[in-house]
Amino acid sequence: MSMRIFNGLAVALLVGGCGGGTADTGVLANVEAEQRAAAEESGLIECSPGADAPFARDCTIEQTASTEGTVLTVHQRDGAFHRLLITRDGRGVVAADGSEAAKVAILGKDRIEVAIGGARYRLPATVGPVAKR
């Protein structure tokens, strides 16, 4: 467990134990953001192995360079994986191989959700206008 996650949990516990049962939502939001950033730094992302399965932060991601661009290989805990090619045309990612298309949805200014083969992955992303070349 990284020190950032431990510190965030300690702050959350301290905040929750003070002040007669009301927590500062701003502090809690900051703690959650720190935990998410720490998990992303460690390579863990939120994923769901099936349409009905809940999301959990237990998938890993690795990046490799190819002649087509950067390929992300997302590994699920059960050994399944998907390879995704980062695009430069505003789509986010596409399937790097296989016959299944990747469906991308924007979750916010810094995250996307990718659905492919029944699995869903929440990835950090820069969401905004595509620069013209």
N, CA and C of each residue as an Amber inpcrd file, in Angstrom:
protein
   399
   0.8630000  -1.1720000   0.0000000   0.0000000   0.0000000   0.0000000
   0.8980000   1.2190000   0.0000000   0.6710000   2.1480000  -0.9100000
   1.5420000   3.3130000  -0.9820000   1.2480000   4.2620000   0.1640000
   2.2010000   5.1210000   0.4330000   2.0530000   6.0710000   1.5210000
   0.9280000   7.0530000   1.2270000   0.7340000   7.4430000  -0.0580000
  -0.3310000   8.3860000  -0.4030000  -1.6930000   7.7990000  -0.0850000
  -1.9010000   6.5440000  -0.4030000  -3.1900000   5.9230000  -0.1130000
  -3.3880000   5.8430000   1.3900000  -2.3420000   5.4420000   2.1240000
  -2.4460000   5.3340000   3.5750000  -2.7600000   6.6890000   4.1840000
  -2.0520000   7.7550000   3.7430000  -2.3010000   9.0900000   4.2750000
  -3.7270000   9.5300000   3.9800000  -4.2200000   9.2440000   2.7760000
  -5.5820000   9.6130000   2.4190000  -6.6030000   8.9080000   3.2890000
  -6.3800000   7.6360000   3.5540000  -7.3020000   6.8900000   4.4060000
  -7.2620000   7.4160000   5.8290000  -6.0820000   7.7650000   6.3030000
  -5.9640000   8.2950000   7.6570000  -6.7200000   9.6100000   7.7780000
  -6.5950000  10.4880000   6.7840000  -7.3200000  11.7530000   6.8060000
  -8.8210000  11.4990000   6.7890000  -9.2750000  10.5730000   5.9440000
 -10.7060000  10.2760000   5.8590000 -11.2340000   9.7650000   7.1980000
 -10.4590000   8.9210000   7.8530000 -10.8830000   8.3950000   9.1430000
 -10.9220000   9.4920000  10.1990000  -9.9360000  10.3740000  10.1900000
  -9.9140000  11.4680000  11.1520000 -11.0770000  12.4220000  10.9270000
 -11.3390000  12.7520000   9.6780000 -12.4420000  13.6550000   9.3680000
 -13.7610000  13.0250000   9.7690000 -13.9280000  11.7470000   9.4860000
 -15.1670000  11.0640000   9.8220000 -15.3960000  10.9630000  11.3150000
 -14.3350000  10.9830000  12.1040000 -14.4700000  10.8320000  13.5440000
 -14.6460000  12.1340000  14.2860000 -14.5940000  13.2650000  13.5960000
 -14.6820000  14.5660000  14.2440000 -16.0020000  15.2520000  13.9190000
 -16.3740000  16.2130000  14.7220000 -17.4330000  17.1450000  14.3950000
 -18.8470000  16.6060000  14.4650000 -19.1480000  15.6350000  15.2480000
 -20.5120000  15.2130000  15.4520000 -21.1730000  14.5430000  14.2630000
 -20.4190000  13.8960000  13.4140000 -21.0170000  13.0880000  12.3630000
 -21.1450000  13.7620000  11.0070000 -20.7790000  15.0230000  10.8730000
 -20.8270000  15.6390000   9.5540000 -19.4190000  15.7510000   9.0190000
 -19.2480000  15.3390000   7.7770000 -17.9320000  15.3730000   7.1550000
 -17.8920000  16.4840000   6.1260000 -16.7450000  17.0760000   5.9600000
 -16.5310000  18.1060000   4.9440000 -16.4170000  17.4120000   3.5930000
 -17.4110000  17.6110000   2.7390000 -17.4070000  16.9130000   1.4430000
 -16.2350000  17.3300000   0.5770000 -15.7490000  18.5290000   0.7410000
 -14.5760000  18.9700000  -0.0160000 -13.3400000  18.1710000   0.3590000
 -13.1630000  17.9250000   1.6510000 -12.0300000  17.1290000   2.1190000
 -12.1580000  15.6930000   1.6050000 -13.3680000  15.1380000   1.7040000
 -13.5660000  13.7720000   1.2340000 -13.3270000  13.6580000  -0.2660000
 -13.7490000  14.6490000  -1.0320000 -13.5100000  14.6310000  -2.4820000
 -12.0190000  14.6750000  -2.7690000 -11.2740000  15.4660000  -2.0050000
  -9.8220000  15.5300000  -2.1950000  -9.1620000  14.2000000  -1.8660000
  -9.6140000  13.5560000  -0.8050000  -9.0610000  12.2560000  -0.4260000
  -9.3290000  11.2390000  -1.5300000 -10.5650000  11.2190000  -2.0420000
 -10.8940000  10.2850000  -3.1180000 -10.0580000  10.5550000  -4.3520000
  -9.8420000  11.8200000  -4.6890000  -9.0130000  12.1640000  -5.8510000
  -7.5760000  11.7080000  -5.6470000  -7.0520000  11.8750000  -4.4340000
  -5.6930000  11.4100000  -4.1460000  -5.5890000   9.8960000  -4.2630000
  -6.5870000   9.1810000  -3.7750000  -6.5790000   7.7230000  -3.8620000
  -6.6340000   7.2740000  -5.3160000  -7.4820000   7.9330000  -6.1210000
  -7.5830000   7.5840000  -7.5320000  -6.2570000   7.8360000  -8.2400000
  -5.6190000   8.9800000  -7.9500000  -4.3390000   9.3000000  -8.5810000
  -3.2670000   8.2920000  -8.1760000  -3.2480000   7.9090000  -6.9070000
  -2.2540000   6.9380000  -6.4420000  -2.4510000   5.5920000  -7.1270000
  -3.6930000   5.1680000  -7.2600000  -3.9690000   3.8880000  -7.9190000
  -3.5760000   3.9510000  -9.3890000  -3.8530000   5.0850000 -10.0510000
  -3.4780000   5.2090000 -11.4550000  -1.9580000   5.2000000 -11.6090000
  -1.2460000   5.8330000 -10.6640000   0.2100000   5.8240000 -10.7110000
   0.7490000   4.4110000 -10.5560000   0.0670000   3.5750000  -9.7960000
   0.5390000   2.2100000  -9.5920000   0.1500000   1.2990000 -10.7460000
  -0.5900000   1.8480000 -11.7210000  -0.9700000   1.0630000 -12.8930000
  -2.3130000   0.3830000 -12.7760000  -3.0300000   0.5660000 -11.6640000
  -4.3380000  -0.0510000 -11.5020000  -5.4270000   0.8790000 -12.0150000
  -6.3870000   0.3150000 -12.7330000  -7.5210000   1.0840000 -13.2170000
  -8.8120000   0.3670000 -12.8360000  -9.9120000   1.1070000 -12.8750000
 -11.2200000   0.5080000 -12.6340000 -11.6350000  -0.2970000 -13.8540000
 -12.1960000  -1.4770000 -13.6050000 -12.6690000  -2.2920000 -14.7140000
 -13.8210000  -3.1680000 -14.2540000 -14.5560000  -3.6520000 -15.2270000
 -15.6620000  -4.5690000 -14.9890000 -15.5360000  -5.6770000 -16.0240000
 -15.3500000  -6.9180000 -15.6040000 -15.1310000  -8.0060000 -16.5670000
 -16.3780000  -8.3840000 -17.3660000 -17.5580000  -7.9530000 -16.9190000
 -18.7910000  -8.2840000 -17.6270000 -19.8150000  -7.1800000 -17.4780000
 -20.8380000  -7.2130000 -18.3050000 -21.8410000  -6.1520000 -18.3110000
 -22.5150000  -5.9660000 -16.9580000 -22.7280000  -7.0450000 -16.2120000
 -23.4100000  -6.9600000 -14.9260000 -22.4600000  -6.9010000 -13.7360000
 -21.1770000  -7.0420000 -13.9780000 -20.2040000  -7.0440000 -12.8850000
 -19.9170000  -5.6150000 -12.4310000 -19.7460000  -5.4040000 -11.1390000
 -19.4270000  -4.0600000 -10.6470000 -17.9910000  -3.6790000 -11.0080000
 -17.7200000  -2.3860000 -11.0290000 -16.3650000  -1.9070000 -11.2800000
 -15.5170000  -2.1070000 -10.0340000 -14.2600000  -2.4690000 -10.2440000
 -13.2870000  -2.5940000  -9.1600000 -11.9420000  -2.1330000  -9.7100000
 -11.0990000  -1.5960000  -8.8550000  -9.7920000  -1.1150000  -9.2790000
  -8.7940000  -2.2700000  -9.1810000  -8.9100000  -3.2240000 -10.1330000
  -8.0100000  -4.3740000 -10.0920000  -7.5360000  -4.8180000 -11.4690000
  -7.5730000  -3.9360000 -12.4510000  -6.9830000  -4.2380000 -13.7530000
  -5.6820000  -3.4560000 -13.8990000  -4.7480000  -4.0420000 -14.5980000
  -3.4830000  -3.3640000 -14.8450000  -3.4150000  -2.9370000 -16.2970000
  -2.5500000  -1.9840000 -16.5600000  -2.4160000  -1.4590000 -17.9150000
  -0.9350000  -1.2660000 -18.2130000  -0.5540000  -1.6290000 -19.4200000
   0.8320000  -1.3990000 -19.8450000   0.8240000  -0.7440000 -21.2150000
   1.8200000   0.0720000 -21.4580000   1.9390000   0.7850000 -22.7310000
   3.1270000   0.2510000 -23.5070000   2.9290000   0.0890000 -24.8130000
   4.0330000  -0.2710000 -25.6920000   3.9350000   0.5700000 -26.9540000
   5.0610000   0.8410000 -27.5430000   5.0990000   1.6040000 -28.7930000
   5.0640000   0.6300000 -29.9630000   4.2880000   0.9850000 -30.9730000
   4.2470000   0.1870000 -32.1970000   4.3880000   1.1340000 -33.3790000
   4.4870000   0.5890000 -34.5700000   4.5930000   1.4400000 -35.7580000
   3.3090000   2.2330000 -35.9880000   2.1870000   1.7520000 -35.4280000
   0.9090000   2.4450000 -35.5820000   0.6630000   3.4930000 -34.4980000
   1.4050000   3.4380000 -33.4120000   1.2390000   4.3610000 -32.2950000
   1.3560000   3.6260000 -30.9760000   0.8530000   4.2320000 -29.9180000
   0.9280000   3.6400000 -28.5860000  -0.2050000   2.6380000 -28.4020000
   0.1620000   1.4470000 -27.9380000  -0.8110000   0.3920000 -27.6810000
  -0.9020000   0.1800000 -26.1720000  -2.1370000   0.1970000 -25.6680000
  -2.3960000  -0.1000000 -24.2620000  -2.8850000  -1.5330000 -24.1650000
  -2.2600000  -2.3270000 -23.3090000  -2.7370000  -3.6800000 -23.0430000
  -3.3170000  -3.6710000 -21.6380000  -4.6300000  -3.9030000 -21.5650000
  -5.3320000  -3.8870000 -20.2930000  -5.5460000  -5.3310000 -19.8610000
  -5.0080000  -5.6800000 -18.6900000  -5.0780000  -7.0420000 -18.1630000
  -6.1030000  -7.1080000 -17.0400000  -7.0180000  -8.0580000 -17.1480000
  -7.9860000  -8.3030000 -16.0830000  -7.4060000  -9.3120000 -15.1040000
  -7.9680000  -9.3380000 -13.9270000  -7.4900000 -10.2350000 -12.8720000
  -7.5860000 -11.7020000 -13.2770000  -8.6030000 -12.0610000 -14.0940000
  -8.8010000 -13.4570000 -14.4980000  -7.8960000 -13.8930000 -15.6430000
  -7.0040000 -13.0190000 -16.0980000  -6.0720000 -13.3480000 -17.1700000
  -6.4960000 -12.8440000 -18.5390000  -7.7520000 -12.4520000 -18.6900000
  -8.2050000 -11.8990000 -19.9700000  -7.5440000 -10.5350000 -20.1880000
  -7.4330000 -10.1390000 -21.4460000  -6.8460000  -8.8310000 -21.7430000
  -7.3850000  -8.3100000 -23.0660000  -7.2410000  -7.0040000 -23.2480000
  -7.5800000  -6.3470000 -24.5110000  -6.4560000  -5.3810000 -24.8540000
  -6.1980000  -5.2770000 -26.1590000  -5.1930000  -4.3340000 -26.6420000
  -5.9100000  -3.1800000 -27.3340000  -5.5680000  -1.9630000 -26.9340000
  -6.2060000  -0.7640000 -27.4490000  -5.1590000   0.1730000 -28.0320000
  -5.4350000   0.7070000 -29.2090000  -4.5330000   1.6570000 -29.8690000
  -5.0280000   3.0660000 -29.5890000  -4.1470000   3.9150000 -29.0720000
  -4.5000000   5.3210000 -28.8450000  -4.5430000   6.0180000 -30.1960000
  -5.6590000   6.7030000 -30.4700000  -5.8020000   7.3960000 -31.7520000
  -5.4150000   8.8620000 -31.6080000  -5.2350000   9.5020000 -32.7270000
  -4.9180000  10.9330000 -32.7380000  -6.0140000  11.7310000 -33.4330000
  -7.1550000  11.0910000 -33.6670000  -8.2290000  11.7450000 -34.4110000
  -9.4410000  12.0810000 -33.5560000  -9.3000000  11.9970000 -32.2250000
 -10.3910000  12.3700000 -31.3420000 -11.2610000  11.2250000 -30.8650000
 -11.0450000  10.0180000 -31.3720000 -11.8590000   8.8790000 -30.9370000
 -11.4030000   8.3250000 -29.5980000 -10.2080000   8.6280000 -29.1720000
  -9.6680000   8.0990000 -27.9160000  -8.8420000   6.8620000 -28.1490000
  -9.5010000   5.7080000 -28.2090000  -8.8320000   4.4380000 -28.4740000
  -9.7090000   3.6000000 -29.4010000  -9.0680000   2.6730000 -30.0870000
  -9.7560000   1.6760000 -30.9080000  -9.1350000   0.3290000 -30.5890000
  -9.8190000  -0.7430000 -30.9550000  -9.2530000  -2.0790000 -30.7530000
  -7.9890000  -2.1950000 -31.5920000  -6.9170000  -2.6620000 -30.9910000
  -5.6510000  -2.8050000 -31.7100000  -5.6080000  -4.0840000 -32.5230000
  -6.4150000  -5.0310000 -32.1630000  -6.4800000  -6.2950000 -32.9010000
  -7.8100000  -6.9660000 -32.5880000  -8.1320000  -8.0240000 -33.2940000
  -9.3870000  -8.7260000 -33.0480000 -10.5230000  -8.1250000 -33.8510000
 -11.6580000  -8.7550000 -33.7720000 -12.7930000  -8.3230000 -34.5830000
 -13.7990000  -7.4820000 -33.8090000 -13.6090000  -7.3250000 -32.4930000
 -14.5560000  -6.5610000 -31.6940000 -14.1700000  -5.0890000 -31.6650000
 -15.1480000  -4.2340000 -31.8880000 -14.9050000  -2.7930000 -31.8540000
 -14.9360000  -2.3040000 -30.4050000 -14.1360000  -1.2920000 -30.1360000
 -14.1380000  -0.6520000 -28.8200000 -15.1020000   0.5230000 -28.8680000
 -15.9720000   0.6190000 -27.8660000 -16.9060000   1.7370000 -27.7600000
 -16.4170000   2.6410000 -26.6470000 -16.2570000   3.9230000 -26.9500000
 -15.6900000   4.8800000 -25.9990000 -16.7580000   5.8820000 -25.5710000
 -16.8490000   6.1220000 -24.2670000 -17.7520000   7.1250000 -23.7080000
 -16.9310000   8.0560000 -22.8150000 -17.2000000   9.3320000 -22.8840000
 -16.5000000  10.3190000 -22.0540000 -17.1720000  10.3580000 -20.6880000
 -16.3720000  10.2150000 -19.6240000 -16.8980000  10.2530000 -18.2550000
 -16.6830000  11.6130000 -17.5990000 -15.7860000  12.3970000 -18.1170000
 -15.4650000  13.6960000 -17.5400000 -14.2840000  14.2750000 -18.2850000
 -13.7180000  15.3300000 -17.7240000 -12.6170000  15.9970000 -18.4180000
 -11.3180000  15.1910000 -18.4140000 -11.2630000  14.1400000 -17.5800000
 -10.0000000  13.3980000 -17.4890000 -10.1620000  11.8790000 -17.5030000
 -11.3660000  11.3880000 -17.9170000 -11.5570000   9.9340000 -17.9460000
 -12.5090000   9.5390000 -19.0670000 -12.2520000   8.3460000 -19.5990000
 -13.1460000   7.7400000 -20.5730000 -13.4640000   6.3240000 -20.1140000
 -14.5730000   5.7900000 -20.6300000 -14.9120000   4.3930000 -20.3820000
 -14.9050000   3.6780000 -21.7190000 -14.1860000   2.5690000 -21.7800000
 -14.0680000   1.7800000 -22.9950000 -14.7550000   0.4440000 -22.7650000
 -15.6940000   0.1010000 -23.6690000 -16.3830000  -1.1850000 -23.6130000
 -15.9330000  -2.0080000 -24.8070000 -15.4720000  -3.2260000 -24.5290000
 -15.0330000  -4.1150000 -25.6020000 -15.1820000  -5.5560000 -25.1210000
 -15.8030000  -6.3710000 -25.9240000 -15.9480000  -7.7900000 -25.6000000
 -16.6490000  -8.0640000 -24.2970000 -17.5920000  -7.2440000 -23.9000000
 -18.3000000  -7.4400000 -22.6380000 -17.6130000  -6.7850000 -21.4490000
 -16.3180000  -6.5070000 -21.5460000 -15.5830000  -5.8600000 -20.4600000
 -15.6750000  -4.3440000 -20.6120000 -15.5030000  -3.6600000 -19.4810000
 -15.4830000  -2.1960000 -19.4860000 -14.2880000  -1.7300000 -18.6740000
 -13.6250000  -0.6960000 -19.1900000 -12.4360000  -0.1500000 -18.5470000
 -12.5840000   1.3590000 -18.4250000 -12.2000000   1.8990000 -17.2870000
 -12.1800000   3.3520000 -17.0820000 -10.7290000   3.7940000 -17.1030000
 -10.4030000   4.6100000 -18.1130000  -9.0280000   5.0130000 -18.3610000
  -8.8410000   6.5080000 -18.1720000  -7.6730000   6.9100000 -17.6590000
  -7.3710000   8.3370000 -17.6290000  -7.1950000   8.8200000 -19.0710000
  -7.6630000  10.0250000 -19.3620000  -7.5660000  10.5570000 -20.7170000
  -7.6200000  12.0670000 -20.6680000  -7.0770000  12.6900000 -21.6810000
  -7.2140000  14.1230000 -21.8660000  -8.3680000  14.3310000 -22.8230000
  -9.4440000  14.9270000 -22.3370000 -10.6280000  15.1370000 -23.1530000
 -10.6820000  16.5950000 -23.5510000 -10.7780000  16.8310000 -24.8300000
 -10.8450000  18.2030000 -25.3320000 -10.7560000  18.2060000 -26.8360000
 -10.6630000  19.3830000 -27.4220000 -10.5940000  19.4740000 -28.8750000
  -9.3270000  18.8360000 -29.4120000  -9.4390000  18.2910000 -30.6050000
  -8.3020000  17.6670000 -31.2630000  -7.5490000  18.7440000 -32.0260000
  -6.2420000  18.8010000 -31.8090000  -5.4110000  19.8000000 -32.5090000
  -5.3150000  19.4330000 -33.9800000  -5.4530000  20.4490000 -34.8280000
  -5.3230000  20.2430000 -36.2860000  -3.8510000  20.1130000 -36.6200000
  -3.5620000  19.2210000 -37.5540000  -2.1710000  19.0290000 -37.9920000
  -1.9750000  19.6000000 -39.3590000
